[in-house]
Amino acid sequence: MTTLRRSVATILIAPIALPHEIAHACLAVVCGIRPEISLLPRTSSSQIVLGKFDADVSPLTPRWRIRLIAAGPVILFLPLALVIDPLVERGTAFITAVMLFGYWGSLSGGDIVVFMNPQAVCERGQFEAPRSAWEQAPFITTPITVLLITVILLWLLECKITLIAIIWVIVIGADGSSC
């Protein structure tokens, strides 16, 4: 890809991929980990990767922190959707905003792999886990997670329940141990 075409593609991709990657980065910073984000990274994979979050990970990093960062988009975009509820009138704009938050908050196959195998992240020292079927099937994982997050958002907006306890159980669970 020529430099000009790559620059134009990056500008077009940024509003789609960047909010998701920034969500990972925000929680990484909170956890004391220096994040790196790249748009349209060059990969050896046959799939198109719009954005990539990475960070150096110490072997002593607690597994719950790795899971927290992997689930970052869900953790940040669910509460943000609750904030927009009183600001946006119900209708097309509201549904569009909720679906955008659902997309940005959805977990990619790579996020799921990291969340399920934080030990591998500690062993590699980078914020990625070994390849798995989850990562190789973005055409399945992306629509399913976007739909799931959108449905959860719509339900939460109707019920007005708090997310802290739900997120705590999902991310940290009973396993608070280090790598």
C-alpha positions in Angstrom: 0.0 0.0 0.0 1.4 3.4 -0.9 2.1 6.0 1.8 -0.7 8.2 0.6 -3.3 5.4 0.4 -2.2 4.1 3.8 -2.6 7.6 5.3 -6.0 8.1 3.8 -7.0 4.6 5.0 -5.7 5.4 8.5 -7.8 8.6 8.6 -10.9 6.7 7.6 -10.3 3.9 10.0 -9.5 6.0 13.0 -13.1 6.8 14.1 -14.0 3.2 13.8 -11.0 1.5 15.6 -9.4 4.1 17.8 -12.1 4.4 20.5 -11.9 0.7 21.1 -8.1 0.7 21.4 -8.1 3.9 23.5 -10.4 2.0 26.0 -7.7 -0.7 26.4 -5.0 2.1 26.7 -6.9 4.0 29.4 -7.2 1.0 31.7 -3.6 0.1 31.0 -2.5 3.5 32.1 -4.6 3.2 35.3 -2.9 -0.2 35.9 0.6 1.4 35.5 1.3 -0.2 32.1 2.5 2.0 29.2 0.3 1.3 26.1 1.0 1.4 22.4 -1.7 1.8 19.8 -1.4 1.3 16.1 -3.9 1.6 13.3 -3.8 -0.7 10.3 -0.9 -2.6 11.7 1.1 -4.9 9.5 0.4 -8.5 10.6 1.3 -11.9 9.4 -2.4 -12.8 9.6 -4.6 -13.2 6.6 -7.4 -11.1 8.3 -7.5 -7.3 8.2 -6.7 -5.8 11.6 -8.0 -2.2 11.9 -6.3 -1.4 15.2 -4.0 -3.0 17.7 -3.3 -2.3 21.4 0.0 -3.6 22.8 2.0 -3.1 26.0 5.0 -4.6 27.7 3.8 -6.8 30.5 5.9 -7.8 33.5 5.8 -11.5 34.6 4.6 -10.1 38.0 1.6 -8.4 36.5 -1.5 -9.7 38.3 -3.8 -11.7 36.0 -6.8 -9.6 37.0 -5.1 -6.5 35.6 -4.6 -8.2 32.2 -8.2 -9.3 32.2 -9.3 -5.7 33.2 -7.3 -4.2 30.3 -8.6 -6.9 27.8 -12.2 -6.1 28.8 -11.5 -2.3 28.8 -13.8 -1.4 25.9 -16.8 -3.1 27.6 -15.9 -1.6 31.0 -15.7 2.0 29.6 -18.4 2.0 27.0 -21.3 0.5 29.0 -21.2 3.3 31.6 -20.7 5.9 28.8 -23.9 4.7 27.2 -25.7 5.2 30.5 -24.5 8.8 30.5 -25.9 9.5 27.0 -29.3 8.2 28.0 -30.6 11.5 29.4 -28.7 13.6 26.7 -30.0 12.0 23.5 -33.7 11.8 22.7 -35.0 8.3 22.0 -35.1 7.6 18.3 -32.7 7.0 15.5 -29.9 9.1 17.0 -30.2 7.2 20.3 -30.1 3.8 18.6 -27.2 4.8 16.4 -25.3 6.1 19.5 -26.0 2.9 21.4 -24.9 0.7 18.5 -21.7 2.8 18.1 -21.0 2.3 21.8 -21.8 -1.4 21.3 -19.3 -1.7 18.5 -16.6 0.2 20.3 -17.3 -1.7 23.5 -17.3 -5.1 21.8 -14.5 -7.5 22.4 -12.4 -8.7 19.4 -11.2 -12.3 19.1 -7.8 -11.2 20.3 -9.4 -9.5 23.4 -11.2 -12.7 24.2 -8.0 -14.8 23.8 -6.1 -12.5 26.2 -9.0 -12.4 28.7 -9.2 -16.2 28.7 -5.4 -16.7 28.9 -3.7 -14.0 30.9 -0.9 -16.3 31.9 0.2 -16.5 28.3 0.4 -12.7 28.2 2.7 -12.7 31.3 4.9 -15.4 29.7 5.2 -13.6 26.3 5.7 -10.2 28.0 3.5 -8.6 25.3 -0.3 -8.0 25.4 -1.2 -10.9 23.2 -1.9 -14.5 23.7 -1.2 -17.5 21.4 -3.4 -17.8 18.4 -6.8 -19.5 18.9 -10.0 -20.2 17.1 -11.5 -17.1 18.7 -9.0 -14.9 17.0 -9.4 -16.5 13.7 -13.1 -16.0 13.5 -13.7 -12.2 13.6 -16.7 -12.5 11.3 -18.4 -14.5 14.1 -17.0 -12.8 17.2 -17.5 -9.2 16.1 -21.2 -9.3 15.2 -22.0 -11.5 18.2 -20.3 -9.3 20.7 -21.7 -6.1 19.1 -25.2 -7.5 19.3 -24.7 -8.7 22.8 -23.3 -5.4 24.0 -26.0 -3.5 22.2 -28.7 -5.6 23.8 -27.1 -5.3 27.2 -26.8 -1.5 26.8 -30.5 -1.2 25.8 -31.5 -3.4 28.8 -29.3 -1.4 31.2 -30.7 1.9 30.0 -34.2 0.6 30.7 -33.3 -0.9 34.1 -30.8 1.7 35.3 -28.8 -0.8 37.3 -25.2 -0.2 38.4 -22.4 -2.0 36.6 -19.6 -2.0 39.2 -20.6 -5.4 40.8 -21.2 -7.0 37.4 -17.9 -5.9 36.0 -16.0 -6.8 39.2 -17.4 -10.4 39.0 -16.7 -10.8 35.3 -13.2 -9.3 35.2 -11.7 -10.2 38.6 -13.9 -13.0 39.7 -12.5 -15.2 42.4 -9.1 -15.3 40.8 -7.1 -12.3 42.1 -3.7 -14.1 41.8 -0.6 -12.9 40.0 1.0 -14.6 37.0 
